[in-house]
Amino acid sequence: MKARTVLPAVAMTAVSMVLTLAVVVMWLGTAMPWLVALVVGIGIDGGWLATLAYERRLASQGDHSRVVTAVGWGFGLLATAVLVAHALTAEESAGAWLAVAWLPLAAKALWLVHGLWERTALTPVALDAIRGIQQEARDEAAVARARLRAEAATEETRLTAVTEAGARVARVQATTADTLAKAWSTLESARAGQDTGRALTSVTTRVTPDVTPRWELPVWGPSEPLPNRSLEAVPALTDEALDVIVDEIRTSETPALSYREMATRFRAAGHSASEVRLRAAWKRVA
């Protein structure tokens, strides 16, 4: 994986250095001795290569220097400027020389890409862990989607069943209402008929002598349930209240009533008390 980024950078650097050296020697060789031009070309390429080597050393140590990076880009811009100046002053093939003038900057850009790749590179163990996490997340998402689809299908089936059941109930109610309406119409026709009306009236119970009641139709309508009736417990009488009631009943007539008569009137009046308490009250007041 590392060779995919470092090999293009190395190749582009070599081509740009050779091209820069050749251009400097050809361009400046006409104005000065070619050895001097060669030294100038080697100086440009050497400075660029030295700063690149030092920058790579810092990168391998996990460090970075903005000064070294700026110097390296300065040598790259100088080499590009030399190539552009040569292309602009060349009498022949100026476009071709200008087309290759960007090679030094391209080489620096490739080394920048390689450095970024190195800073973000991961070990095979980390890559395997990441792939496992991604696969687990995909599995969970697939299971969640399947669960949602199953729940949606189940809910759809339930709603369909409820709807069909409601439709069947509605059809039964409609049929029942139609049957009752027909029966009611038949009863109304029989009641309104002259002959059938007399026949039905003859079998009804007479309310008063010599008066025949009119036969009424049965009540057909909604029925309301009767409320539940509960017997409320009657609060027990205290001894004082029981004594007062017993004395009033006993002395209501002259001569005073006997116990049996008093007890009968006591219970007929709606009072409640046990036989033991009632007799004890009788003994207290009598």
RODO-2510 file (C-alpha; in nm, 4 decimals, decimal comma):
residues 286
     n   res          X          Y          Z
     1     m     0,0000     0,0000     0,0000
     2     k     0,2857     0,2401     0,0772
     3     a     0,4394     0,1900    -0,2687
     4     r     0,1225     0,3236    -0,4310
     5     t     0,2000     0,6739    -0,3049
     6     v     0,5769     0,6797    -0,2675
     7     l     0,6691     0,5451    -0,6129
     8     p     0,4853     0,8176    -0,8102
     9     a     0,6401     1,0819    -0,5857
    10     v     0,9923     0,9429    -0,6391
    11     a     0,9424     0,9158    -1,0151
    12     m     0,8032     1,2693    -1,0434
    13     t     1,0926     1,4043    -0,8319
    14     a     1,3547     1,2349    -1,0493
    15     v     1,1973     1,3610    -1,3721
    16     s     1,1634     1,7169    -1,2401
    17     m     1,5285     1,7210    -1,1165
    18     v     1,6630     1,5946    -1,4488
    19     l     1,4461     1,8407    -1,6383
    20     t     1,5534     2,1311    -1,4170
    21     l     1,9222     2,0420    -1,4523
    22     a     1,8940     2,0067    -1,8279
    23     v     1,7077     2,3364    -1,8676
    24     v     1,9581     2,5264    -1,6510
    25     v     2,2554     2,3833    -1,8393
    26     m     2,1024     2,4553    -2,1844
    27     w     1,9644     2,7963    -2,0909
    28     l     2,2553     2,9339    -1,8912
    29     g     2,5247     2,7460    -2,0880
    30     t     2,5063     3,0059    -2,3643
    31     a     2,5754     3,2901    -2,1233
    32     m     2,8323     3,1256    -1,8953
    33     p     3,0541     2,8193    -1,8920
    34     w     2,8513     2,5034    -1,8866
    35     l     3,0267     2,3886    -1,5674
    36     v     2,8920     2,6924    -1,3862
    37     a     2,5468     2,6263    -1,5267
    38     l     2,5786     2,2640    -1,4139
    39     v     2,6686     2,3775    -1,0616
    40     v     2,3669     2,6097    -1,0548
    41     g     2,1347     2,3290    -1,1675
    42     i     2,2803     2,0829    -0,9174
    43     g     2,2455     2,3497    -0,6440
    44     i     1,8771     2,3950    -0,7145
    45     d     1,8132     2,0204    -0,7293
    46     g     2,0438     1,9533    -0,4320
    47     g     1,8718     2,2097    -0,2108
    48     w     1,5320     2,0728    -0,3031
    49     l     1,6467     1,7136    -0,2428
    50     a     1,8122     1,8037     0,0914
    51     t     1,5042     1,9765     0,2273
    52     l     1,2884     1,6862     0,1039
    53     a     1,5137     1,4315     0,2797
    54     y     1,5089     1,6306     0,6044
    55     e     1,1325     1,6696     0,5847
    56     r     1,0916     1,2946     0,5332
    57     r     1,3158     1,2300     0,8332
    58     l     1,1006     1,4494     1,0542
    59     a     0,7880     1,2777     0,9232
    60     s     0,9279     0,9352     1,0096
    61     q     0,9836     1,0602     1,3663
    62     g     0,6287     1,1930     1,3884
    63     d     0,7465     1,5541     1,3791
    64     h     0,6916     1,8437     1,1450
    65     s     0,8764     2,1710     1,0749
    66     r     0,7060     2,4544     0,8953
    67     v     1,0421     2,6169     0,8184
    68     v     1,1731     2,3084     0,6389
    69     t     0,8463     2,2730     0,4507
    70     a     0,8587     2,6394     0,3449
    71     v     1,2208     2,6051     0,2273
    72     g     1,1303     2,2928     0,0270
    73     w     0,8397     2,4695    -0,1414
    74     g     1,0726     2,7638    -0,2085
    75     f     1,3161     2,5423    -0,4004
    76     g     1,0189     2,3901    -0,5865
    77     l     0,8919     2,7352    -0,6847
    78     l     1,2466     2,8356    -0,7908
    79     a     1,2767     2,5329    -1,0164
    80     t     0,9317     2,6016    -1,1606
    81     a     1,0225     2,9666    -1,2157
    82     v     1,3394     2,8621    -1,4049
    83     l     1,1399     2,6269    -1,6271
    84     v     0,8725     2,8916    -1,6948
    85     a     1,1347     3,1576    -1,7740
    86     h     1,3110     2,9196    -2,0126
    87     a     0,9812     2,8343    -2,1819
    88     l     0,8942     3,2025    -2,2294
    89     t     1,2383     3,2867    -2,3772
    90     a     1,2712     2,9761    -2,5915
    91     e     1,2461     3,0393    -2,9644
    92     e     1,1255     2,6913    -3,0467
    93     s     0,8808     2,4561    -2,8681
    94     a     0,7864     2,7202    -2,6099
    95     g     0,4492     2,5525    -2,5476
    96     a     0,6084     2,2125    -2,4819
    97     w     0,8572     2,3614    -2,2330
    98     l     0,5767     2,5521    -2,0648
    99     a     0,3678     2,2341    -2,0417
   100     v     0,6365     2,0577    -1,8344
   101     a     0,7181     2,3583    -1,6156
   102     w     0,4732     2,2382    -1,3439
   103     l     0,6628     1,9123    -1,2764
   104     p     0,8556     2,0403    -0,9653
   105     l     0,5343     2,1578    -0,8015
   106     a     0,3643     1,8305    -0,8970
   107     a     0,6471     1,6363    -0,7306
   108     k     0,6060     1,8412    -0,4105
   109     a     0,2304     1,7804    -0,4180
   110     l     0,2824     1,4042    -0,4523
   111     w     0,5149     1,4059    -0,1494
   112     l     0,2454     1,5995     0,0396
   113     v    -0,0103     1,3325    -0,0482
   114     h     0,2302     1,0605     0,0631
   115     g     0,2820     1,2378     0,3957
   116     l    -0,0918     1,2625     0,4510
   117     w    -0,1255     0,8918     0,3739
   118     e     0,1419     0,8078     0,6290
   119     r    -0,0229     1,0170     0,8998
   120     t    -0,3563     0,8407     0,8437
   121     a    -0,2263     0,4878     0,7829
   122     l    -0,3503     0,2151     1,0199
   123     t    -0,2142    -0,1243     1,1123
   124     p    -0,3814    -0,4423     0,9799
   125     v    -0,5134    -0,5160     1,3297
   126     a    -0,6869    -0,1773     1,3461
   127     l    -0,8245    -0,2212     0,9954
   128     d    -0,9624    -0,5633     1,0874
   129     a    -1,1229    -0,4164     1,3994
   130     i    -1,2806    -0,1376     1,1941
   131     r    -1,4118    -0,3851     0,9390
   132     g    -1,5567    -0,5956     1,2203
   133     i    -1,7309    -0,2949     1,3736
   134     q    -1,8708    -0,1914     1,0362
   135     q    -1,9919    -0,5439     0,9680
   136     e    -2,1555    -0,5625     1,3117
   137     a    -2,3294    -0,2303     1,2490
   138     r    -2,4533    -0,3545     0,9111
   139     d    -2,5799    -0,6754     1,0724
   140     e    -2,7668    -0,4840     1,3427
   141     a    -2,9180    -0,2507     1,0836
   142     a    -3,0316    -0,5474     0,8734
   143     v    -3,1868    -0,7177     1,1773
   144     a    -3,3621    -0,3933     1,2759
   145     r    -3,5002    -0,3519     0,9240
   146     a    -3,6223    -0,7123     0,9220
   147     r    -3,7861    -0,6661     1,2632
   148     l    -3,9608    -0,3487     1,1483
   149     r    -4,0839    -0,5177     0,8317
   150     a    -4,2142    -0,8143     1,0329
   151     e    -4,3909    -0,5874     1,2823
   152     a    -4,5415    -0,3877     0,9973
   153     a    -4,6668    -0,7063     0,8305
   154     t    -4,8117    -0,8313     1,1607
   155     e    -4,9861    -0,5000     1,2248
   156     e    -5,1240    -0,5017     0,8717
   157     t    -5,2586    -0,8542     0,9216
   158     r    -5,4172    -0,7553     1,2535
   159     l    -5,5801    -0,4482     1,1061
   160     t    -5,7098    -0,6513     0,8143
   161     a    -5,8603    -0,9086     1,0510
   162     v    -6,0189    -0,6381     1,2674
   163     t    -6,1593    -0,4634     0,9604
   164     e    -6,3057    -0,7858     0,8229
   165     a    -6,4579    -0,8709     1,1613
   166     g    -6,6103    -0,5240     1,1839
   167     a    -6,7505    -0,5611     0,8337
   168     r    -6,9079    -0,8960     0,9268
   169     v    -7,0622    -0,7444     1,2405
   170     a    -7,1966    -0,4532     1,0365
   171     r    -7,3492    -0,6938     0,7835
   172     v    -7,5127    -0,8982     1,0610
   173     q    -7,6501    -0,5834     1,2227
   174     a    -7,7844    -0,4619     0,8892
   175     t    -7,9520    -0,7978     0,8241
   176     t    -8,1005    -0,8014     1,1746
   177     a    -8,2272    -0,4453     1,1382
   178     d    -8,3831    -0,5315     0,8043
   179     t    -8,5546    -0,8388     0,9533
   180     l    -8,6857    -0,6382     1,2482
   181     a    -8,8065    -0,3639     1,0163
   182     k    -8,9983    -0,6166     0,8095
   183     a    -9,1494    -0,7728     1,1232
   184     w    -9,2437    -0,4297     1,2527
   185     s    -9,4036    -0,3445     0,9197
   186     t    -9,6020    -0,6680     0,9333
   187     l    -9,7221    -0,5915     1,2869
   188     e    -9,8189    -0,2378     1,1876
   189     s   -10,0109    -0,3673     0,8856
   190     a   -10,1926    -0,6210     1,1037
   191     r   -10,2757    -0,3542     1,3623
   192     a   -10,4008    -0,1068     1,1027
   193     g   -10,6132    -0,3623     0,9157
   194     q   -10,9889    -0,3514     0,9853
   195     d   -11,0467    -0,7251     1,0229
   196     t   -10,7154    -0,8104     1,1876
   197     g   -10,7529    -0,5134     1,4228
   198     r   -11,0838    -0,6427     1,5549
   199     a   -10,9403    -0,9903     1,5890
   200     l   -10,6445    -0,8672     1,7888
   201     t   -10,8656    -0,6453     2,0013
   202     s   -11,0931    -0,9340     2,0890
   203     v   -10,8116    -1,1242     2,2555
   204     t   -10,6840    -0,8376     2,4686
   205     t   -10,7748    -0,8034     2,8328
   206     r   -11,0653    -0,5718     2,9064
   207     v   -10,9731    -0,2828     3,1330
   208     t   -11,3254    -0,1796     3,2224
   209     p   -11,6591    -0,3470     3,1533
   210     d   -11,8059    -0,2861     2,8093
   211     v   -11,4812    -0,1094     2,6969
   212     t   -11,2373    -0,2781     2,4652
   213     p   -10,8795    -0,1489     2,4937
   214     r   -10,6805    -0,0755     2,1802
   215     w   -10,4119    -0,3289     2,0989
   216     e   -10,0747    -0,1558     2,1162
   217     l    -9,7582    -0,2468     1,9334
   218     p    -9,4717    -0,3897     2,1357
   219     v    -9,1994    -0,1468     2,2304
   220     w    -8,9040    -0,1707     1,9974
   221     g    -8,6057     0,0413     2,0842
   222     p    -8,2835     0,0541     2,2801
   223     s    -8,3023    -0,0997     2,6207
   224     e    -8,1310     0,0468     2,9213
   225     p    -7,9933    -0,1860     3,1883
   226     l    -8,1509    -0,1456     3,5291
   227     p    -7,9203    -0,0155     3,7969
   228     n    -7,7991    -0,2694     4,0437
   229     r    -8,0070    -0,2490     4,3563
   230     s    -7,8254    -0,3048     4,6760
   231     l    -7,9752    -0,3364     5,0191
   232     e    -7,8235    -0,0752     5,2396
   233     a    -7,7623    -0,1845     5,5888
   234     v    -7,9954    -0,0063     5,8311
   235     p    -7,7945     0,1489     6,1122
   236     a    -7,8568    -0,0216     6,4443
   237     l    -8,0497     0,1741     6,7071
   238     t    -7,8750     0,2725     7,0256
   239     d    -8,0119     0,1536     7,3591
   240     e    -8,1454     0,5007     7,4415
   241     a    -8,3236     0,5374     7,1066
   242     l    -8,4587     0,1829     7,1362
   243     d    -8,5909     0,2558     7,4848
   244     v    -8,7694     0,5698     7,3639
   245     i    -8,9369     0,3886     7,0714
   246     v    -9,0408     0,0923     7,2852
   247     d    -9,1857     0,3211     7,5540
   248     e    -9,3787     0,5259     7,2986
   249     i    -9,5320     0,2148     7,1394
   250     r    -9,6079     0,0537     7,4786
   251     t    -9,7860     0,3637     7,6169
   252     s    -9,9631     0,4544     7,2934
   253     e   -10,2789     0,2939     7,4316
   254     t   -10,4396     0,2587     7,7714
   255     p   -10,3905     0,0172     7,9283
   256     a   -10,0267    -0,0293     7,8156
   257     l    -9,9583    -0,2862     7,5439
   258     s    -9,8139    -0,6228     7,6158
   259     y    -9,4664    -0,7188     7,4944
   260     r    -9,6010    -0,9240     7,2026
   261     e    -9,8264    -0,6427     7,0794
   262     m    -9,5478    -0,3894     7,1231
   263     a    -9,3035    -0,6075     6,9259
   264     t    -9,5527    -0,6533     6,6434
   265     r    -9,6140    -0,2788     6,6142
   266     f    -9,2384    -0,2120     6,6498
   267     r    -9,1540    -0,4244     6,3470
   268     a    -9,4582    -0,3060     6,1504
   269     a    -9,3308     0,0510     6,1930
   270     g    -9,0128    -0,0467     6,0051
   271     h    -8,7772    -0,0593     6,3021
   272     s    -8,5164    -0,3305     6,3345
   273     a    -8,3666    -0,4822     6,6446
   274     s    -8,2821    -0,8272     6,7666
   275     e    -8,5192    -1,0113     6,9954
   276     v    -8,2685    -0,9979     7,2799
   277     r    -8,2244    -0,6195     7,2630
   278     l    -8,5947    -0,5597     7,2144
   279     r    -8,6822    -0,7655     7,5244
   280     a    -8,4103    -0,5944     7,7270
   281     a    -8,5511    -0,2545     7,6267
   282     w    -8,9007    -0,3707     7,7274
   283     k    -8,7742    -0,4718     8,0694
   284     r    -8,5958    -0,1356     8,1125
   285     v    -8,9005     0,0810     8,0305
   286     a    -9,1655    -0,1436     8,1895
***
